[in-house]
Amino acid sequence: MLELDMDFSQFAAIKVVGVGGGGTNAVNRMIAANLQGVDFVAINTDLQVLQQSQALYRIQIGEKLTKGLGAGANPEIGEKAAQESREEIVKVLKGSDMVFVTAGMGGGTGTGAAPVVAECAREIGA
């Protein structure tokens, strides 16, 4: 009989990043579904929403720009917030072999910041 060794240390280092309210909700659902073998990251401008996330890593972006409030459905604010916090994003993504970015399109943070998060992942070679 074939036995499978499920030692996750042999697998790729995978991070799932939820950006904005929709992305954070998606990550919380994956955590609730007990998805294994990945690390979860929540990224948001809205501090209250971020504090409710179950993700292991949480990054408040655009702290100076939005003062902990959301991006007001403005993607330009979401993008600027991510650029302001780019170093923190790169730091949490380092060591990843693969990064999956999830976000709802239509709001400010997810729409504006998700492309910046993807750029950061590309920079580190994920």
N, CA, C and O atoms as a printed pandas DataFrame, in Angstrom:
     atom_number atom_name residue_name chain_id  residue_number  x_coord  y_coord  z_coord
0              1         N          MET        A               1    0.837   -1.177    0.000
1              2        CA          MET        A               1    0.000    0.000    0.000
2              3         C          MET        A               1    0.887    1.246    0.000
3              4         O          MET        A               1    1.885    1.304    0.717
4              5         N          LEU        A               2    0.523    2.218   -0.791
5              6        CA          LEU        A               2    1.258    3.474   -0.895
6              7         C          LEU        A               2    0.869    4.397    0.252
7              8         O          LEU        A               2   -0.310    4.676    0.465
8              9         N          GLU        A               3    1.880    4.870    0.994
9             10        CA          GLU        A               3    1.614    5.815    2.077
10            11         C          GLU        A               3    2.130    7.182    1.677
11            12         O          GLU        A               3    3.227    7.308    1.133
12            13         N          LEU        A               4    1.345    8.192    1.945
13            14        CA          LEU        A               4    1.737    9.556    1.624
14            15         C          LEU        A               4    2.287   10.241    2.860
15            16         O          LEU        A               4    1.663   10.243    3.921
16            17         N          ASP        A               5    3.460   10.819    2.707
17            18        CA          ASP        A               5    4.052   11.603    3.785
18            19         C          ASP        A               5    3.576   13.039    3.617
19            20         O          ASP        A               5    3.959   13.705    2.655
20            21         N          MET        A               6    2.762   13.519    4.518
21            22        CA          MET        A               6    2.189   14.860    4.405
22            23         C          MET        A               6    3.006   15.882    5.196
23            24         O          MET        A               6    2.442   16.759    5.850
24            25         N          ASP        A               7    4.306   15.771    5.139
25            26        CA          ASP        A               7    5.182   16.749    5.781
26            27         C          ASP        A               7    5.183   18.010    4.928
27            28         O          ASP        A               7    5.789   18.041    3.857
28            29         N          PHE        A               8    4.500   19.058    5.407
29            30        CA          PHE        A               8    4.340   20.279    4.619
30            31         C          PHE        A               8    5.644   21.032    4.416
31            32         O          PHE        A               8    5.698   21.936    3.583
32            33         N          SER        A               9    6.698   20.690    5.150
33            34        CA          SER        A               9    7.975   21.383    4.972
34            35         C          SER        A               9    8.588   21.083    3.608
35            36         O          SER        A               9    9.481   21.803    3.160
36            37         N          GLN        A              10    8.115   20.023    2.942
37            38        CA          GLN        A              10    8.630   19.666    1.629
38            39         C          GLN        A              10    7.940   20.441    0.513
39            40         O          GLN        A              10    8.395   20.417   -0.631
40            41         N          PHE        A              11    6.857   21.122    0.831
41            42        CA          PHE        A              11    6.072   21.815   -0.172
42            43         C          PHE        A              11    6.489   23.276   -0.285
43            44         O          PHE        A              11    7.249   23.788    0.536
44            45         N          ALA        A              12    5.983   23.924   -1.304
45            46        CA          ALA        A              12    6.258   25.344   -1.525
46            47         C          ALA        A              12    5.666   26.185   -0.392
47            48         O          ALA        A              12    4.640   25.836    0.192
48            49         N          ALA        A              13    6.334   27.294   -0.099
49            50        CA          ALA        A              13    5.822   28.259    0.881
50            51         C          ALA        A              13    4.796   29.138    0.170
51            52         O          ALA        A              13    5.143   29.936   -0.701
52            53         N          ILE        A              14    3.537   28.982    0.550
53            54        CA          ILE        A              14    2.433   29.665   -0.125
54            55         C          ILE        A              14    1.766   30.637    0.839
55            56         O          ILE        A              14    1.491   30.307    1.992
56            57         N          LYS        A              15    1.515   31.840    0.341
57            58        CA          LYS        A              15    0.758   32.823    1.117
58            59         C          LYS        A              15   -0.470   33.228    0.316
59            60         O          LYS        A              15   -0.396   33.453   -0.892
60            61         N          VAL        A              16   -1.592   33.316    1.003
61            62        CA          VAL        A              16   -2.829   33.826    0.424
62            63         C          VAL        A              16   -3.069   35.187    1.059
63            64         O          VAL        A              16   -3.189   35.305    2.278
64            65         N          VAL        A              17   -3.137   36.214    0.217
65            66        CA          VAL        A              17   -3.243   37.589    0.694
66            67         C          VAL        A              17   -4.621   38.146    0.355
67            68         O          VAL        A              17   -4.986   38.243   -0.817
68            69         N          GLY        A              18   -5.374   38.505    1.369
69            70        CA          GLY        A              18   -6.659   39.160    1.180
70            71         C          GLY        A              18   -6.471   40.658    1.268
71            72         O          GLY        A              18   -5.965   41.165    2.268
72            73         N          VAL        A              19   -6.879   41.375    0.222
73            74        CA          VAL        A              19   -6.697   42.824    0.168
74            75         C          VAL        A              19   -8.062   43.506    0.200
75            76         O          VAL        A              19   -8.939   43.182   -0.602
76            77         N          GLY        A              20   -8.243   44.449    1.125
77            78        CA          GLY        A              20   -9.510   45.157    1.253
78            79         C          GLY        A              20  -10.545   44.322    1.983
79            80         O          GLY        A              20  -10.254   43.225    2.460
80            81         N          GLY        A              21  -11.756   44.852    2.064
81            82        CA          GLY        A              21  -12.825   44.162    2.779
82            83         C          GLY        A              21  -13.196   42.831    2.159
83            84         O          GLY        A              21  -13.335   41.836    2.871
84            85         N          GLY        A              22  -13.360   42.792    0.847
85            86        CA          GLY        A              22  -13.711   41.548    0.162
86            87         C          GLY        A              22  -12.626   40.498    0.280
87            88         O          GLY        A              22  -12.917   39.326    0.521
88            89         N          GLY        A              23  -11.378   40.905    0.112
89            90        CA          GLY        A              23  -10.259   39.974    0.231
90            91         C          GLY        A              23  -10.099   39.445    1.641
91            92         O          GLY        A              23   -9.799   38.267    1.840
92            93         N          THR        A              24  -10.298   40.316    2.622
93            94        CA          THR        A              24  -10.215   39.900    4.022
94            95         C          THR        A              24  -11.322   38.902    4.342
95            96         O          THR        A              24  -11.085   37.918    5.044
96            97         N          ASN        A              25  -12.528   39.146    3.836
97            98        CA          ASN        A              25  -13.631   38.194    4.033
98            99         C          ASN        A              25  -13.313   36.845    3.398
99           100         O          ASN        A              25  -13.594   35.803    3.990
100          101         N          ALA        A              26  -12.733   36.853    2.209
101          102        CA          ALA        A              26  -12.371   35.600    1.535
102          103         C          ALA        A              26  -11.351   34.820    2.356
103          104         O          ALA        A              26  -11.472   33.605    2.514
104          105         N          VAL        A              27  -10.346   35.520    2.876
105          106        CA          VAL        A              27   -9.328   34.867    3.709
106          107         C          VAL        A              27   -9.968   34.288    4.969
107          108         O          VAL        A              27   -9.656   33.162    5.356
108          109         N          ASN        A              28  -10.852   35.036    5.608
109          110        CA          ASN        A              28  -11.515   34.527    6.814
110          111         C          ASN        A              28  -12.324   33.270    6.520
111          112         O          ASN        A              28  -12.374   32.361    7.348
112          113         N          ARG        A              29  -12.954   33.210    5.357
113          114        CA          ARG        A              29  -13.714   32.006    4.987
114          115         C          ARG        A              29  -12.784   30.811    4.753
115          116         O          ARG        A              29  -13.110   29.682    5.122
116          117         N          MET        A              30  -11.629   31.066    4.139
117          118        CA          MET        A              30  -10.656   29.984    3.926
118          119         C          MET        A              30  -10.138   29.459    5.258
119          120         O          MET        A              30   -9.963   28.253    5.430
120          121         N          ILE        A              31   -9.893   30.360    6.193
121          122        CA          ILE        A              31   -9.435   29.954    7.526
122          123         C          ILE        A              31  -10.525   29.135    8.214
123          124         O          ILE        A              31  -10.238   28.096    8.807
124          125         N          ALA        A              32  -11.768   29.596    8.139
125          126        CA          ALA        A              32  -12.892   28.878    8.754
126          127         C          ALA        A              32  -13.081   27.501    8.129
127          128         O          ALA        A              32  -13.535   26.571    8.796
128          129         N          ALA        A              33  -12.732   27.367    6.845
129          130        CA          ALA        A              33  -12.835   26.079    6.150
130          131         C          ALA        A              33  -11.635   25.184    6.447
131          132         O          ALA        A              33  -11.541   24.073    5.926
132          133         N          ASN        A              34  -10.719   25.669    7.284
133          134        CA          ASN        A              34   -9.550   24.908    7.732
134          135         C          ASN        A              34   -8.600   24.558    6.588
135          136         O          ASN        A              34   -8.041   23.462    6.557
136          137         N          LEU        A              35   -8.416   25.484    5.654
137          138        CA          LEU        A              35   -7.465   25.299    4.565
138          139         C          LEU        A              35   -6.058   25.194    5.147
139          140         O          LEU        A              35   -5.637   26.060    5.914
140          141         N          GLN        A              36   -5.338   24.148    4.790
141          142        CA          GLN        A              36   -4.018   23.870    5.364
142          143         C          GLN        A              36   -2.904   24.095    4.349
143          144         O          GLN        A              36   -3.148   24.102    3.142
144          145         N          GLY        A              37   -1.692   24.277    4.838
145          146        CA          GLY        A              37   -0.517   24.352    3.977
146          147         C          GLY        A              37   -0.228   25.727    3.417
147          148         O          GLY        A              37    0.644   25.874    2.561
148          149         N          VAL        A              38   -0.946   26.739    3.885
149          150        CA          VAL        A              38   -0.709   28.113    3.432
150          151         C          VAL        A              38   -0.703   29.044    4.644
151          152         O          VAL        A              38   -1.277   28.735    5.688
152          153         N          ASP        A              39   -0.044   30.186    4.479
153          154        CA          ASP        A              39   -0.109   31.249    5.480
154          155         C          ASP        A              39   -1.039   32.323    4.948
155          156         O          ASP        A              39   -1.049   32.612    3.751
156          157         N          PHE        A              40   -1.810   32.906    5.832
157          158        CA          PHE        A              40   -2.784   33.914    5.432
158          159         C          PHE        A              40   -2.332   35.306    5.846
159          160         O          PHE        A              40   -1.786   35.507    6.930
160          161         N          VAL        A              41   -2.576   36.265    4.950
161          162        CA          VAL        A              41   -2.233   37.662    5.180
162          163         C          VAL        A              41   -3.474   38.497    4.880
163          164         O          VAL        A              41   -4.136   38.289    3.863
164          165         N          ALA        A              42   -3.787   39.436    5.759
165          166        CA          ALA        A              42   -4.872   40.391    5.516
166          167         C          ALA        A              42   -4.260   41.778    5.402
167          168         O          ALA        A              42   -3.453   42.183    6.240
168          169         N          ILE        A              43   -4.647   42.501    4.363
169          170        CA          ILE        A              43   -4.146   43.854    4.120
170          171         C          ILE        A              43   -5.348   44.765    3.920
171          172         O          ILE        A              43   -6.217   44.493    3.091
172          173         N          ASN        A              44   -5.389   45.859    4.696
173          174        CA          ASN        A              44   -6.538   46.751    4.577
174          175         C          ASN        A              44   -6.183   48.151    5.055
175          176         O          ASN        A              44   -5.267   48.330    5.857
176          177         N          THR        A              45   -6.909   49.132    4.561
177          178        CA          THR        A              45   -6.786   50.501    5.065
178          179         C          THR        A              45   -7.674   50.694    6.285
179          180         O          THR        A              45   -7.375   51.524    7.144
180          181         N          ASP        A              46   -8.755   49.941    6.368
181          182        CA          ASP        A              46   -9.747   50.071    7.437
182          183         C          ASP        A              46   -9.307   49.244    8.647
183          184         O          ASP        A              46   -9.365   48.015    8.621
184          185         N          LEU        A              47   -8.871   49.922    9.697
185          186        CA          LEU        A              47   -8.331   49.247   10.877
186          187         C          LEU        A              47   -9.369   48.371   11.567
187          188         O          LEU        A              47   -9.030   47.285   12.038
188          189         N          GLN        A              48  -10.620   48.809   11.641
189          190        CA          GLN        A              48  -11.653   48.013   12.306
190          191         C          GLN        A              48  -11.878   46.685   11.594
191          192         O          GLN        A              48  -12.001   45.647   12.243
192          193         N          VAL        A              49  -11.932   46.709   10.283
193          194        CA          VAL        A              49  -12.107   45.474    9.511
194          195         C          VAL        A              49  -10.878   44.583    9.682
195          196         O          VAL        A              49  -11.004   43.369    9.841
196          197         N          LEU        A              50   -9.707   45.180    9.649
197          198        CA          LEU        A              50   -8.457   44.428    9.775
198          199         C          LEU        A              50   -8.367   43.716   11.124
199          200         O          LEU        A              50   -7.908   42.576   11.198
200          201         N          GLN        A              51   -8.801   44.382   12.180
201          202        CA          GLN        A              51   -8.739   43.789   13.519
202          203         C          GLN        A              51   -9.649   42.578   13.652
203          204         O          GLN        A              51   -9.428   41.742   14.528
204          205         N          GLN        A              52  -10.658   42.464   12.810
205          206        CA          GLN        A              52  -11.567   41.321   12.848
206          207         C          GLN        A              52  -11.050   40.135   12.041
207          208         O          GLN        A              52  -11.646   39.059   12.070
208          209         N          SER        A              53   -9.961   40.322   11.333
209          210        CA          SER        A              53   -9.418   39.251   10.505
210          211         C          SER        A              53   -8.805   38.158   11.369
211          212         O          SER        A              53   -8.237   38.423   12.428
212          213         N          GLN        A              54   -8.933   36.933   10.898
213          214        CA          GLN        A              54   -8.340   35.779   11.574
214          215         C          GLN        A              54   -6.955   35.445   11.023
215          216         O          GLN        A              54   -6.335   34.472   11.455
216          217         N          ALA        A              55   -6.468   36.241   10.077
217          218        CA          ALA        A              55   -5.189   35.962    9.414
218          219         C          ALA        A              55   -4.022   36.062   10.394
219          220         O          ALA        A              55   -4.039   36.861   11.330
220          221         N          LEU        A              56   -3.015   35.233   10.155
221          222        CA          LEU        A              56   -1.808   35.238   10.978
222          223         C          LEU        A              56   -1.072   36.568   10.852
223          224         O          LEU        A              56   -0.571   37.106   11.840
224          225         N          TYR        A              57   -1.011   37.089    9.642
225          226        CA          TYR        A              57   -0.336   38.364    9.386
226          227         C          TYR        A              57   -1.379   39.402    8.987
227          228         O          TYR        A              57   -2.227   39.142    8.133
228          229         N          ARG        A              58   -1.314   40.572    9.605
229          230        CA          ARG        A              58   -2.241   41.659    9.276
230          231         C          ARG        A              58   -1.442   42.939    9.066
231          232         O          ARG        A              58   -0.602   43.303    9.889
232          233         N          ILE        A              59   -1.711   43.611    7.961
233          234        CA          ILE        A              59   -0.998   44.848    7.645
234          235         C          ILE        A              59   -2.008   45.961    7.405
235          236         O          ILE        A              59   -2.860   45.872    6.521
236          237         N          GLN        A              60   -1.894   47.009    8.211
237          238        CA          GLN        A              60   -2.689   48.208    7.954
238          239         C          GLN        A              60   -1.891   49.064    6.982
239          240         O          GLN        A              60   -0.781   49.494    7.296
240          241         N          ILE        A              61   -2.447   49.310    5.814
241          242        CA          ILE        A              61   -1.750   50.121    4.815
242          243         C          ILE        A              61   -2.300   51.542    4.812
243          244         O          ILE        A              61   -3.457   51.782    5.157
244          245         N          GLY        A              62   -1.448   52.467    4.417
245          246        CA          GLY        A              62   -1.874   53.860    4.302
246          247         C          GLY        A              62   -2.268   54.487    5.616
247          248         O          GLY        A              62   -3.189   55.302    5.672
248          249         N          GLU        A              63   -1.576   54.111    6.675
249          250        CA          GLU        A              63   -1.926   54.625    8.002
250          251         C          GLU        A              63   -1.914   56.158    8.042
251          252         O          GLU        A              63   -2.804   56.776    8.626
252          253         N          LYS        A              64   -0.908   56.760    7.421
253          254        CA          LYS        A              64   -0.829   58.230    7.396
254          255         C          LYS        A              64   -1.891   58.821    6.470
255          256         O          LYS        A              64   -2.488   59.852    6.778
256          257         N          LEU        A              65   -2.118   58.171    5.353
257          258        CA          LEU        A              65   -3.047   58.679    4.341
258          259         C          LEU        A              65   -4.508   58.588    4.781
259          260         O          LEU        A              65   -5.259   59.555    4.658
260          261         N          THR        A              66   -4.910   57.416    5.298
261          262        CA          THR        A              66   -6.329   57.196    5.611
262          263         C          THR        A              66   -6.644   57.296    7.097
263          264         O          THR        A              66   -7.812   57.335    7.485
264          265         N          LYS        A              67   -5.605   57.337    7.933
265          266        CA          LYS        A              67   -5.775   57.428    9.389
266          267         C          LYS        A              67   -6.651   56.297    9.943
267          268         O          LYS        A              67   -7.439   56.500   10.866
268          269         N          GLY        A              68   -6.495   55.104    9.359
269          270        CA          GLY        A              68   -7.220   53.935    9.839
270          271         C          GLY        A              68   -8.615   53.776    9.276
271          272         O          GLY        A              68   -9.319   52.825    9.615
272          273         N          LEU        A              69   -9.021   54.695    8.422
273          274        CA          LEU        A              69  -10.339   54.589    7.792
274          275         C          LEU        A              69  -10.180   53.913    6.434
275          276         O          LEU        A              69   -9.056   53.705    5.977
276          277         N          GLY        A              70  -11.258   53.579    5.802
277          278        CA          GLY        A              70  -11.200   52.940    4.494
278          279         C          GLY        A              70  -10.769   53.902    3.405
279          280         O          GLY        A              70  -10.452   55.063    3.663
280          281         N          ALA        A              71  -10.765   53.398    2.189
281          282        CA          ALA        A              71  -10.344   54.196    1.032
282          283         C          ALA        A              71  -11.518   54.923    0.385
283          284         O          ALA        A              71  -11.340   55.579   -0.641
284          285         N          GLY        A              72  -12.703   54.819    0.958
285          286        CA          GLY        A              72  -13.861   55.541    0.441
286          287         C          GLY        A              72  -14.236   55.170   -0.976
287          288         O          GLY        A              72  -14.666   56.027   -1.747
288          289         N          ALA        A              73  -14.079   53.904   -1.332
289          290        CA          ALA        A              73  -14.398   53.396   -2.675
290          291         C          ALA        A              73  -13.582   54.077   -3.769
291          292         O          ALA        A              73  -13.990   54.104   -4.930
292          293         N          ASN        A              74  -12.434   54.625   -3.396
293          294        CA          ASN        A              74  -11.563   55.313   -4.353
294          295         C          ASN        A              74  -10.293   54.487   -4.573
295          296         O          ASN        A              74   -9.425   54.456   -3.700
296          297         N          PRO        A              75  -10.169   53.818   -5.722
297          298        CA          PRO        A              75   -8.997   52.980   -5.984
298          299         C          PRO        A              75   -7.666   53.736   -5.942
299          300         O          PRO        A              75   -6.635   53.147   -5.617
300          301         N          GLU        A              76   -7.678   55.021   -6.265
301          302        CA          GLU        A              76   -6.432   55.796   -6.203
302          303         C          GLU        A              76   -5.917   55.885   -4.772
303          304         O          GLU        A              76   -4.709   55.842   -4.538
304          305         N          ILE        A              77   -6.833   56.009   -3.816
305          306        CA          ILE        A              77   -6.443   56.038   -2.397
306          307         C          ILE        A              77   -5.894   54.667   -2.012
307          308         O          ILE        A              77   -4.883   54.581   -1.316
308          309         N          GLY        A              78   -6.546   53.600   -2.455
309          310        CA          GLY        A              78   -6.062   52.249   -2.169
310          311         C          GLY        A              78   -4.664   52.026   -2.702
311          312         O          GLY        A              78   -3.822   51.440   -2.022
312          313         N          GLU        A              79   -4.412   52.489   -3.918
313          314        CA          GLU        A              79   -3.081   52.340   -4.513
314          315         C          GLU        A              79   -2.039   53.148   -3.742
315          316         O          GLU        A              79   -0.961   52.639   -3.436
316          317         N          LYS        A              80   -2.355   54.397   -3.429
317          318        CA          LYS        A              80   -1.415   55.242   -2.677
318          319         C          LYS        A              80   -1.141   54.661   -1.291
319          320         O          LYS        A              80   -0.014   54.725   -0.800
320          321         N          ALA        A              81   -2.166   54.100   -0.666
321          322        CA          ALA        A              81   -2.001   53.481    0.649
322          323         C          ALA        A              81   -1.031   52.303    0.568
323          324         O          ALA        A              81   -0.168   52.143    1.432
324          325         N          ALA        A              82   -1.174   51.483   -0.468
325          326        CA          ALA        A              82   -0.279   50.334   -0.643
326          327         C          ALA        A              82    1.146   50.797   -0.928
327          328         O          ALA        A              82    2.104   50.208   -0.427
328          329         N          GLN        A              83    1.285   51.840   -1.723
329          330        CA          GLN        A              83    2.629   52.364   -2.012
330          331         C          GLN        A              83    3.278   52.884   -0.729
331          332         O          GLN        A              83    4.473   52.685   -0.510
332          333         N          GLU        A              84    2.488   53.551    0.117
333          334        CA          GLU        A              84    2.997   54.060    1.392
334          335         C          GLU        A              84    3.527   52.931    2.273
335          336         O          GLU        A              84    4.489   53.121    3.017
336          337         N          SER        A              85    2.905   51.766    2.191
337          338        CA          SER        A              85    3.242   50.636    3.062
338          339         C          SER        A              85    3.971   49.521    2.320
339          340         O          SER        A              85    4.002   48.382    2.788
340          341         N          ARG        A              86    4.548   49.835    1.186
341          342        CA          ARG        A              86    5.189   48.837    0.322
342          343         C          ARG        A              86    6.253   48.012    1.052
343          344         O          ARG        A              86    6.314   46.795    0.876
344          345         N          GLU        A              87    7.085   48.655    1.865
345          346        CA          GLU        A              87    8.149   47.930    2.581
346          347         C          GLU        A              87    7.571   46.866    3.506
347          348         O          GLU        A              87    8.107   45.761    3.592
348          349         N          GLU        A              88    6.478   47.190    4.198
349          350        CA          GLU        A              88    5.835   46.224    5.091
350          351         C          GLU        A              88    5.270   45.045    4.303
351          352         O          GLU        A              88    5.357   43.898    4.741
352          353         N          ILE        A              89    4.695   45.331    3.146
353          354        CA          ILE        A              89    4.126   44.272    2.307
354          355         C          ILE        A              89    5.232   43.331    1.840
355          356         O          ILE        A              89    5.092   42.112    1.936
356          357         N          VAL        A              90    6.327   43.889    1.336
357          358        CA          VAL        A              90    7.453   43.073    0.869
358          359         C          VAL        A              90    7.997   42.231    2.017
359          360         O          VAL        A              90    8.318   41.057    1.832
360          361         N          LYS        A              91    8.100   42.822    3.189
361          362        CA          LYS        A              91    8.646   42.115    4.355
362          363         C          LYS        A              91    7.817   40.876    4.701
363          364         O          LYS        A              91    8.379   39.816    4.977
364          365         N          VAL        A              92    6.494   41.000    4.689
365          366        CA          VAL        A              92    5.651   39.863    5.049
366          367         C          VAL        A              92    5.601   38.807    3.940
367          368         O          VAL        A              92    5.355   37.634    4.221
368          369         N          LEU        A              93    5.830   39.207    2.693
369          370        CA          LEU        A              93    5.798   38.248    1.586
370          371         C          LEU        A              93    7.119   37.514    1.390
371          372         O          LEU        A              93    7.148   36.456    0.760
372          373         N          LYS        A              94    8.213   38.060    1.920
373          374        CA          LYS        A              94    9.536   37.439    1.737
374          375         C          LYS        A              94    9.514   35.982    2.170
375          376         O          LYS        A              94    8.882   35.622    3.163
376          377         N          GLY        A              95   10.208   35.160    1.415
377          378        CA          GLY        A              95   10.282   33.734    1.714
378          379         C          GLY        A              95    9.176   32.923    1.059
379          380         O          GLY        A              95    9.175   31.695    1.149
380          381         N          SER        A              96    8.246   33.581    0.411
381          382        CA          SER        A              96    7.148   32.874   -0.261
382          383         C          SER        A              96    7.606   32.373   -1.623
383          384         O          SER        A              96    8.327   33.060   -2.347
384          385         N          ASP        A              97    7.175   31.166   -1.954
385          386        CA          ASP        A              97    7.403   30.638   -3.296
386          387         C          ASP        A              97    6.254   31.023   -4.220
387          388         O          ASP        A              97    6.436   31.205   -5.423
388          389         N          MET        A              98    5.062   31.143   -3.629
389          390        CA          MET        A              98    3.859   31.463   -4.387
390          391         C          MET        A              98    2.983   32.387   -3.549
391          392         O          MET        A              98    2.849   32.203   -2.340
392          393         N          VAL        A              99    2.390   33.378   -4.200
393          394        CA          VAL        A              99    1.484   34.306   -3.515
394          395         C          VAL        A              99    0.191   34.399   -4.320
395          396         O          VAL        A              99    0.211   34.689   -5.516
396          397         N          PHE        A             100   -0.914   34.153   -3.658
397          398        CA          PHE        A             100   -2.228   34.322   -4.265
398          399         C          PHE        A             100   -2.866   35.562   -3.658
399          400         O          PHE        A             100   -2.939   35.700   -2.437
400          401         N          VAL        A             101   -3.327   36.458   -4.515
401          402        CA          VAL        A             101   -3.941   37.705   -4.065
402          403         C          VAL        A             101   -5.439   37.620   -4.328
403          404         O          VAL        A             101   -5.865   37.351   -5.452
404          405         N          THR        A             102   -6.235   37.849   -3.287
405          406        CA          THR        A             102   -7.686   37.852   -3.439
406          407         C          THR        A             102   -8.226   39.208   -2.999
407          408         O          THR        A             102   -7.845   39.734   -1.954
408          409         N          ALA        A             103   -9.111   39.758   -3.807
409          410        CA          ALA        A             103   -9.693   41.066   -3.513
410          411         C          ALA        A             103  -11.008   41.209   -4.258
411          412         O          ALA        A             103  -11.199   40.625   -5.325
412          413         N          GLY        A             104  -11.894   41.976   -3.695
413          414        CA          GLY        A             104  -13.118   42.329   -4.399
414          415         C          GLY        A             104  -12.846   43.553   -5.261
415          416         O          GLY        A             104  -12.192   44.496   -4.816
416          417         N          MET        A             105  -13.343   43.540   -6.484
417          418        CA          MET        A             105  -13.160   44.695   -7.360
418          419         C          MET        A             105  -14.392   45.587   -7.260
419          420         O          MET        A             105  -15.524   45.109   -7.336
420          421         N          GLY        A             106  -14.165   46.865   -7.091
421          422        CA          GLY        A             106  -15.277   47.801   -6.986
422          423         C          GLY        A             106  -15.127   48.740   -5.813
423          424         O          GLY        A             106  -15.650   49.855   -5.834
424          425         N          GLY        A             107  -14.416   48.300   -4.787
425          426        CA          GLY        A             107  -14.133   49.179   -3.661
426          427         C          GLY        A             107  -12.837   49.928   -3.899
427          428         O          GLY        A             107  -12.291   49.896   -5.002
428          429         N          GLY        A             108  -12.352   50.591   -2.889
429          430        CA          GLY        A             108  -11.131   51.374   -3.041
430          431         C          GLY        A             108   -9.870   50.599   -2.730
431          432         O          GLY        A             108   -8.926   50.614   -3.520
432          433         N          THR        A             109   -9.834   49.916   -1.584
433          434        CA          THR        A             109   -8.601   49.259   -1.163
434          435         C          THR        A             109   -8.282   48.054   -2.033
435          436         O          THR        A             109   -7.176   47.956   -2.563
436          437         N          GLY        A             110   -9.224   47.138   -2.189
437          438        CA          GLY        A             110   -8.962   45.950   -2.999
438          439         C          GLY        A             110   -8.604   46.285   -4.432
439          440         O          GLY        A             110   -7.633   45.757   -4.975
440          441         N          THR        A             111   -9.378   47.153   -5.042
441          442        CA          THR        A             111   -9.164   47.516   -6.441
442          443         C          THR        A             111   -7.838   48.234   -6.641
443          444         O          THR        A             111   -7.119   47.960   -7.602
444          445         N          GLY        A             112   -7.513   49.151   -5.740
445          446        CA          GLY        A             112   -6.296   49.943   -5.904
446          447         C          GLY        A             112   -5.038   49.293   -5.379
447          448         O          GLY        A             112   -3.964   49.469   -5.954
448          449         N          ALA        A             113   -5.152   48.537   -4.284
449          450        CA          ALA        A             113   -3.959   47.991   -3.636
450          451         C          ALA        A             113   -3.552   46.609   -4.143
451          452         O          ALA        A             113   -2.371   46.266   -4.083
452          453         N          ALA        A             114   -4.494   45.809   -4.638
453          454        CA          ALA        A             114   -4.165   44.450   -5.084
454          455         C          ALA        A             114   -3.070   44.423   -6.151
455          456         O          ALA        A             114   -2.174   43.584   -6.063
456          457         N          PRO        A             115   -3.101   45.305   -7.157
457          458        CA          PRO        A             115   -2.008   45.290   -8.139
458          459         C          PRO        A             115   -0.640   45.618   -7.524
459          460         O          PRO        A             115    0.382   45.099   -7.972
460          461         N          VAL        A             116   -0.623   46.466   -6.511
461          462        CA          VAL        A             116    0.638   46.799   -5.832
462          463         C          VAL        A             116    1.147   45.581   -5.068
463          464         O          VAL        A             116    2.346   45.305   -5.069
464          465         N          VAL        A             117    0.246   44.854   -4.417
465          466        CA          VAL        A             117    0.627   43.634   -3.703
466          467         C          VAL        A             117    1.194   42.616   -4.691
467          468         O          VAL        A             117    2.192   41.959   -4.395
468          469         N          ALA        A             118    0.571   42.479   -5.854
469          470        CA          ALA        A             118    1.070   41.559   -6.884
470          471         C          ALA        A             118    2.459   41.975   -7.364
471          472         O          ALA        A             118    3.316   41.120   -7.588
472          473         N          GLU        A             119    2.689   43.269   -7.523
473          474        CA          GLU        A             119    4.024   43.760   -7.905
474          475         C          GLU        A             119    5.059   43.399   -6.842
475          476         O          GLU        A             119    6.173   42.989   -7.169
476          477         N          CYS        A             120    4.694   43.549   -5.585
477          478        CA          CYS        A             120    5.605   43.207   -4.487
478          479         C          CYS        A             120    5.952   41.719   -4.524
479          480         O          CYS        A             120    7.104   41.340   -4.313
480          481         N          ALA        A             121    4.953   40.880   -4.794
481          482        CA          ALA        A             121    5.192   39.438   -4.888
482          483         C          ALA        A             121    6.148   39.126   -6.028
483          484         O          ALA        A             121    7.031   38.280   -5.887
484          485         N          ARG        A             122    5.978   39.799   -7.147
485          486        CA          ARG        A             122    6.871   39.590   -8.287
486          487         C          ARG        A             122    8.297   40.021   -7.940
487          488         O          ARG        A             122    9.260   39.354   -8.320
488          489         N          GLU        A             123    8.432   41.130   -7.220
489          490        CA          GLU        A             123    9.756   41.628   -6.830
490          491         C          GLU        A             123   10.548   40.617   -6.016
491          492         O          GLU        A             123   11.766   40.515   -6.161
492          493         N          ILE        A             124    9.855   39.866   -5.157
493          494        CA          ILE        A             124   10.556   38.897   -4.313
494          495         C          ILE        A             124   10.698   37.539   -4.992
495          496         O          ILE        A             124   11.270   36.612   -4.418
496          497         N          GLY        A             125   10.180   37.421   -6.206
497          498        CA          GLY        A             125   10.341   36.183   -6.969
498          499         C          GLY        A             125    9.281   35.141   -6.713
499          500         O          GLY        A             125    9.479   33.974   -7.049
500          501         N          ALA        A             126    8.171   35.522   -6.133
501          502        CA          ALA        A             126    7.092   34.557   -5.867
502          503         C          ALA        A             126    6.175   34.460   -7.077
503          504         O          ALA        A             126    5.205   33.703   -7.058
